Amino acid sequence: MWHHAAAYAGHYHHPYYASHAVADHGGGWLMHTIVGGIIHGLIYGAIFRLFRGMSMGEALVVAVAGITLVAAGYWLWNRSRET
C-alpha cells in the first residue's frame, strides 16, 4: 500500500490503520494480495532457475547487473516524472 503515497498526499497507511485501509479499498485488496503473491512466486522461481547452474562469481555478476538495471530504471522513472 506504500505505492499509493504519491497519489494520495496526506493519506497515510500504517499497520495500525489496517481496518481503515480495508474500508478505503474495499475487497480488492485480497485479490491484489493473491495476484501479487503469484507474480512474486513466478519471478522468484525464474530467478532461482537462472542461478541454479551458475558459479558463485557468475551469479554475483548477474545479481549486480540486475540491481544496477533496476536502480537505473527507478532513477530514470523518477527523473522523467519530475520534468
KAQUITA-V383250 format. One record per backbone hydrogen bond with DSSP energy under -1.0 kcal/mol. CO is the residue of the C=O (numbers start at 1). NH is the residue of the N-H. If there is no record, write none. Layout:
BEGIN
<<CO/NH> <CO/NH>>
END
This chain:
BEGIN
<<1/4> <2/5> <4/8> <8/11> <14/17> <15/18> <17/21> <18/22> <19/23> <20/24> <21/25> <22/26> <27/30> <28/32> <29/33> <30/34> <31/35> <32/36> <33/37> <34/38> <35/39> <36/40> <37/41> <38/42> <39/43> <40/44> <41/45> <42/46> <43/47> <44/48> <45/49> <46/50> <47/51> <48/52> <51/54> <55/59> <56/60> <57/61> <58/62> <59/63> <60/64> <61/65> <62/66> <63/67> <64/68> <65/69> <66/70> <67/71> <68/72> <69/73> <70/74> <71/75> <72/76> <73/77> <74/78> <75/79> <76/80> <77/81> <78/82>>
END
